[in-house]
């Protein structure tokens, strides 16, 4: 998966995604229609969907 800049587009569906923050760290964030959960709004520069889980 490739990182998607928040300037390019935001997630279409509510749910968890991986994000890259301004400080370069990767984090897990929850996207809502009104923004990121837990104050990530100011920090997120890119995001990508979560990968499929490992199959046992």
N, C-alpha and C positions, 0 to 999 in steps of 0.2 A: 504494500500500500504506500501511496505517496502522501506527504503532508499537503494540506489544503490551507492556503492563507485565509485568514478571516476577512481580508479585503476582497478576496475572490468570491467566497460564498460561506454561508454558515450551515450547520446541519439542518436537514429538512424535517427530521423527526425528533421528538423528545427522547432522550436517553443518554446513556454513558458513552463517552468517546475519549480517546487519548488526545492530550493537548501538549503543545510546546509553549512554555511561558517566556516572557521577555528576558528572564535570567538564563534561558537556555535549558532549563530542566523540563523533563517530561513528567506529566501528571495525568491523573484520571479525573475527569470533570463530568458533571451532569448538565446537559443542555436542556433548557426549557424554552418555550416560545418567547419568553421575555428576557432571556439571557442565561448566563452560566450560574450554576449553584455555587454557593460558598465564596462569593466575591471574586471569582476568577475574571470578571469582565475586563478589568484594567490590565490583566497579566497575559491573557491568551493572545498568541500571534498566529498560531496554526493549529489544525486539528486533523484527526483521521478516525475512521470507524474502528471499533475493536475488531481484532482478528477472530476467526471462528475458533471455538474451544477445541482443545485436543480431544480426539476420539479414542476411547479406551477399547 
